[in-house]
């Protein structure tokens, strides 16, 4: 049976949304590596404007205190929300965090870096909305596609709100980590719905259980690696603040145990993927999508190792920082898509093969 135009639109829009989300992760990496996270002190506008200023002369003289007061008020509301859900310790830390009282100096380069990041985020939100709308063309054949796409659009709204909290709390570490993990969750749902739309039907595991288990372990290791990497970045920010931006060569050595954990996890990721590659070569044809995905994953891992070396021994160059997180996200995406492709469709409805 031929596929309808609306279903084709869903697949195209969802694939494009996946690509845009990787671009957004890159933009977020550039923001973080350049220290531009507070380039816009408010949200969703930037210095109260839809198009930010290019000079401090365009801002009122009291702009620093104004945005400190706004952040303080938002943090008080957020702390009350945390109290309601039983996170009193976190609420207390946010209330007592004196860093949010420090005003941000206007920097046009950082402001526009953050603004472009937000524009890409807004574009991704539009495409996620379109993906959710077109997903309902699958309602009769797979309600899961429609419901997950709708949930993903709601989730990206929550992600946008959390982004505002990231700004108002002056980049509190645990919120930044949650923000990154949510981005991976949104990416995973997009990849899942795209894959399911292409291979509708009852799926059956197409390989041995060992391949399946090792793929899951490799995927989980990548998630932990990304989480550890976010924590390393948080510690580096703290060290950089301590040294007031100087002594850059000493930042890595001053981070402590979390960097060692991140490095050890990188070794585990490599070992698991070597094992997985051997299993994929044994169980699947040379030109299968499984081998193609593993080859791509290995290329990304090698590039990530290179950027990791650059970060460790060349004083954290910003370009390597942004590349490092994008490569980690690409590895996660490829591993998750591989996991989905370990299932073989038994029957196909409503789509031409």
Secondary structure by P-SEA (a helix, b strand, c coil): ccccaaaaaaaaaaaaaaaaaaaaaaaaaaaaaacccccccccccccccccccccccccccaaaaaaaaaaaaaaaaaaaaaaaacaaaaaaaaaacccccccccccaaaaaaaaaaaaaaaaaaaaaaaaaaaccccccccaaaaaaaaaaaaaaaaaaaaaaaaaaacccaaaaaaaaaaaaaaaaaaaaaaaaaaccccccccccaaaaaaaaaaaaaaaaaaaaaaaaaaaaaaaaaaacccccccccccccaaaaaaaaaaaaaaaaaaaaaaaaaaccccccaaaaaaaaaaaaaaaaaaaaaaaacccccaaaaaaaaaaaaaaaaaaaaaaaacbbbcccccccc
